[in-house]
Amino acid sequence: MSLMSKLLMSALITSVALSANTTIPDTKTLLKYVKRSVVKNPQVTVKAINIIETQTHKDLEGWTILLTNMDLEYHKKEIHAPEIMFVKDGLVTGSLVNLKTGRDYRKEIKPTVKPELYNKEHLLFGDANATHKMVVFSDPQCPFCQEVVPEIFKAAKAHPELLAVYYYHLPLVRLHPVSDVLTRVMHIAQKEGRLDVVEKMYQLKINPRTTKVEKILSAVKKQTGFSVTPEQVESKEVKEALSADEKSAGEMMVQGTPTIYLDGKWDKMRDGYQKFIETKK
């Protein structure tokens, strides 16, 4: 059996039929599919679905990949959730898996970075007109971030004309609640031009389960020398800024940290920038 036949068989198992000869279904049809097959919680209302971007993949001949955003309502709270769909010849599925290799293509798809994400408020290191641009979604308490992100900072500082780093906060509060306050402190530090504090946050030693604001701010002052008041971290402006970063992460379908984009594309291995440094040498 050919690879495409296996892929098609996998799709048929989980797909629902759409109108014949429709390459990209209209939003009404997609909305019906989402209500029936994606969002099955009766307490969640699907209000709308928007196609953010369409893509193709070299391994998936004939398939169109839809990157969408669902507008949901749960207990009167609005939620915007990303969803990926693969469509072909009147079929739609949320996942395509190569039966031979086990390769799940859903896990390999991310949106292209929107130009508006490259803004001065999020430019951390490097020049705005640098040859290559990186977008980083990170949490300073994430062990993987602590390995990867400081090296990216170092590279951009050493080669500002080559690399520009646009930084977005994504605290993983379920894993380490302390990140909620720490990322707000980082935002304040960046606004004040204290980029050294942002870097030092990746070496901060603190109980990841700590939630007491005063205790967290005391640790920050002791280890970084940066003093912040509880009023500052609880301010509306700071909370809205972190909320905006979280929204951007949702739109980019970020599901973990660190998630890195290089020159507009998802850098799955998180080290794509290194080849530019090696070339320069």
C-alpha positions as CSV (number, residue, x, y, z in Angstrom):
1,M,0.0,0.0,0.0
2,S,1.4,3.4,-0.9
3,L,2.1,6.1,1.6
4,M,-0.7,8.3,0.4
5,S,-3.1,5.4,0.5
6,K,-2.1,4.8,4.2
7,L,-2.6,8.5,4.9
8,L,-6.0,8.5,3.3
9,M,-7.1,5.5,5.2
10,S,-6.0,7.2,8.5
11,A,-8.0,10.3,7.5
12,L,-11.1,8.3,6.6
13,I,-11.2,6.8,10.1
14,T,-11.5,10.1,11.8
15,S,-12.9,12.4,9.1
16,V,-16.4,13.7,8.4
17,A,-17.7,14.4,4.9
18,L,-17.9,17.9,3.5
19,S,-19.6,19.0,0.3
20,A,-18.0,17.4,-2.8
21,N,-15.3,19.1,-4.8
22,T,-14.6,21.7,-2.1
23,T,-10.9,22.2,-1.5
24,I,-11.3,24.8,1.3
25,P,-14.7,24.6,3.0
26,D,-16.6,27.8,3.8
27,T,-16.7,28.9,7.5
28,K,-20.3,27.8,7.9
29,T,-19.3,24.2,7.0
30,L,-16.3,24.4,9.2
31,L,-18.3,25.7,12.1
32,K,-20.7,22.8,11.7
33,Y,-17.8,20.4,11.8
34,V,-16.3,22.0,14.9
35,K,-19.5,21.9,16.8
36,R,-20.1,18.2,15.9
37,S,-16.6,16.7,16.0
38,V,-14.1,19.0,17.8
39,V,-15.8,20.8,20.7
40,K,-17.8,18.1,22.4
41,N,-18.2,19.7,25.9
42,P,-21.9,20.8,26.1
43,Q,-21.0,23.6,28.4
44,V,-18.8,25.2,25.7
45,T,-20.5,27.3,23.0
46,V,-18.8,27.6,19.6
47,K,-19.5,31.2,18.5
48,A,-17.3,31.3,15.3
49,I,-14.3,30.0,13.5
50,N,-11.7,32.0,11.6
51,I,-9.1,30.7,9.2
52,I,-5.8,32.4,10.1
53,E,-3.7,30.8,7.4
54,T,-3.6,28.0,4.8
55,Q,-0.5,25.9,4.2
56,T,0.6,22.8,2.3
57,H,3.2,20.2,3.1
58,K,5.6,18.4,0.8
59,D,4.6,15.0,2.2
60,L,0.8,15.5,1.9
61,E,0.0,15.9,-1.7
62,G,-3.4,17.2,-2.3
63,W,-4.1,18.1,1.3
64,T,-4.7,21.7,2.4
65,I,-3.8,22.6,6.0
66,L,-6.1,25.1,7.7
67,L,-4.8,27.0,10.7
68,T,-7.9,28.3,12.5
69,N,-8.9,30.1,15.6
70,M,-12.2,29.1,17.4
71,D,-14.2,31.7,19.3
72,L,-15.7,29.9,22.3
73,E,-17.8,30.8,25.3
74,Y,-17.5,28.9,28.6
75,H,-19.6,30.1,31.6
76,K,-19.9,33.5,30.0
77,K,-16.1,33.7,29.5
78,E,-14.8,34.2,26.0
79,I,-12.0,31.8,24.9
80,H,-10.0,31.9,21.7
81,A,-8.6,28.4,20.9
82,P,-6.4,27.4,17.9
83,E,-7.3,24.4,15.8
84,I,-5.6,22.7,12.9
85,M,-7.5,20.9,10.1
86,F,-6.4,18.9,7.1
87,V,-8.9,19.0,4.2
88,K,-9.0,17.1,0.8
89,D,-11.7,16.0,-1.6
90,G,-14.6,16.5,0.7
91,L,-12.8,15.2,3.8
92,V,-11.6,16.9,7.0
93,T,-9.6,15.6,9.9
94,G,-7.8,17.1,12.8
95,S,-4.7,14.8,12.5
96,L,-2.8,13.0,9.8
97,V,-0.4,10.3,10.8
98,N,2.0,8.3,8.7
99,L,1.2,4.7,9.6
100,K,4.7,3.6,8.6
101,T,6.8,6.1,10.6
102,G,4.2,7.3,13.2
103,R,4.9,10.9,12.1
104,D,2.1,13.1,13.3
105,Y,1.9,16.1,11.0
106,R,-0.4,18.0,13.3
107,K,2.6,18.4,15.6
108,E,4.7,19.9,12.9
109,I,2.4,22.8,11.9
110,K,2.7,26.3,13.2
111,P,1.5,29.6,11.7
112,T,3.8,32.0,10.0
113,V,4.8,34.9,12.2
114,K,2.7,38.0,11.6
115,P,4.6,41.2,10.9
116,E,3.0,43.0,13.9
117,L,4.8,40.6,16.3
118,Y,8.0,42.3,15.3
119,N,7.4,45.5,17.4
120,K,9.7,47.7,19.5
121,E,7.8,46.8,22.7
122,H,9.0,43.2,22.4
123,L,12.4,43.8,20.9
124,L,14.8,42.6,23.7
125,F,18.2,42.2,22.1
126,G,19.6,42.9,18.7
127,D,18.8,45.6,16.1
128,A,15.3,46.0,14.6
129,N,16.9,45.9,11.1
130,A,19.0,42.8,11.9
131,T,19.4,40.3,9.0
132,H,17.5,37.6,10.9
133,K,14.6,37.9,13.3
134,M,13.6,35.5,16.1
135,V,10.4,35.4,18.1
136,V,10.7,33.7,21.5
137,F,7.9,32.5,23.7
138,S,9.4,31.6,27.1
139,D,9.1,31.1,30.8
140,P,12.2,31.7,33.0
141,Q,11.3,28.8,35.3
142,C,11.1,26.3,32.4
143,P,14.2,24.0,32.6
144,F,14.3,23.8,28.8
145,C,14.1,27.6,28.5
146,Q,17.0,27.9,31.0
147,E,19.1,25.9,28.6
148,V,18.2,27.4,25.3
149,V,17.0,31.1,25.8
150,P,20.1,32.5,27.6
151,E,22.2,31.3,24.6
152,I,19.9,33.1,22.2
153,F,20.3,36.3,24.3
154,K,24.1,35.9,24.2
155,A,24.1,35.4,20.4
156,A,21.9,38.5,19.8
157,K,24.0,40.6,22.1
158,A,27.2,39.6,20.4
159,H,25.8,40.0,16.9
160,P,23.1,42.7,17.0
161,E,23.3,43.3,13.3
162,L,22.7,39.6,12.6
163,L,20.0,38.6,15.1
164,A,17.0,40.5,16.6
165,V,15.2,38.8,19.5
166,Y,11.5,39.6,20.1
167,Y,10.5,38.2,23.5
168,Y,7.0,37.1,24.6
169,H,6.2,36.0,28.1
170,L,4.3,32.6,28.5
171,P,4.3,31.7,32.2
172,L,3.4,28.0,32.7
173,V,1.6,28.6,35.9
174,R,0.3,25.1,36.2
175,L,3.8,23.7,36.4
176,H,5.4,26.6,38.3
177,P,3.0,29.2,39.7
178,V,5.8,31.5,40.7
179,S,6.2,32.4,37.0
180,D,3.0,34.4,37.1
181,V,4.7,37.1,39.2
182,L,8.2,36.6,37.8
183,T,7.1,37.3,34.2
184,R,5.4,40.5,35.4
185,V,8.6,41.6,37.1
186,M,10.5,40.9,33.8
187,H,8.0,43.0,31.9
188,I,8.6,45.9,34.3
189,A,12.3,45.5,34.1
190,Q,12.3,45.5,30.3
191,K,10.1,48.7,30.3
192,E,12.7,50.3,32.5
193,G,15.6,49.2,30.3
194,R,16.9,46.8,32.8
195,L,17.6,44.0,30.4
196,D,20.2,42.6,32.7
197,V,17.4,41.7,35.1
198,V,15.6,39.8,32.4
199,E,18.7,37.7,31.8
200,K,19.2,37.1,35.5
201,M,15.7,35.8,35.9
202,Y,16.9,32.6,34.1
203,Q,19.3,31.9,37.0
204,L,16.9,32.8,39.8
205,K,16.7,30.3,42.6
206,I,13.2,30.1,44.1
207,N,10.5,27.6,45.0
208,P,8.5,27.2,41.7
209,R,5.3,26.7,43.8
210,T,5.6,30.0,45.6
211,T,2.7,32.4,45.1
212,K,3.3,35.0,47.8
213,V,4.1,38.2,46.0
214,E,6.2,39.7,48.8
215,K,8.3,36.6,49.1
216,I,8.9,36.5,45.3
217,L,9.8,40.2,45.1
218,S,12.2,39.8,48.0
219,A,14.0,37.0,46.2
220,V,14.2,39.0,43.0
221,K,15.7,42.0,44.9
222,K,18.2,39.8,46.7
223,Q,19.4,37.9,43.6
224,T,19.1,40.6,40.9
225,G,19.2,43.9,42.8
226,F,16.0,44.9,41.1
227,S,13.4,46.4,43.4
228,V,9.7,46.2,42.5
229,T,6.6,47.0,44.6
230,P,3.5,44.8,44.9
231,E,1.5,47.7,43.4
232,Q,3.6,47.6,40.3
233,V,3.2,43.9,39.6
234,E,-0.5,44.1,40.3
235,S,-1.1,47.1,38.0
236,K,-3.6,46.9,35.2
237,E,-1.1,47.9,32.6
238,V,1.3,45.0,33.5
239,K,-1.5,42.4,33.7
240,E,-2.9,43.5,30.3
241,A,0.6,43.3,28.7
242,L,1.0,39.7,29.9
243,S,-2.5,38.9,28.8
244,A,-1.6,40.3,25.3
245,D,1.5,38.0,25.2
246,E,-0.7,35.0,26.1
247,K,-3.1,35.9,23.3
248,S,-0.2,36.1,20.8
249,A,0.9,32.7,21.9
250,G,-2.5,31.3,21.3
251,E,-2.7,32.8,17.8
252,M,0.7,31.3,17.1
253,M,-0.5,27.9,18.4
254,V,2.2,27.8,21.0
255,Q,1.7,24.9,23.3
256,G,4.9,24.8,25.3
257,T,8.1,26.6,26.1
258,P,10.5,27.5,24.7
259,T,8.8,28.0,21.3
260,I,11.1,29.7,18.8
261,Y,10.4,31.2,15.4
262,L,13.3,32.1,13.1
263,D,12.6,34.4,10.1
264,G,8.9,33.8,10.4
265,K,9.0,30.0,10.6
266,W,8.8,27.7,13.5
267,D,12.3,26.5,14.5
268,K,11.5,23.1,15.9
269,M,15.0,22.3,17.0
270,R,15.5,25.8,18.5
271,D,19.0,26.2,17.2
272,G,18.6,27.4,13.6
273,Y,20.2,30.7,14.4
274,Q,23.5,29.0,15.1
275,K,24.3,28.4,11.5
276,F,24.3,32.1,10.9
277,I,26.8,32.6,13.7
278,E,29.0,29.8,12.3
279,T,28.8,31.4,8.8
280,K,29.9,34.7,10.2
281,K,32.9,33.2,11.9
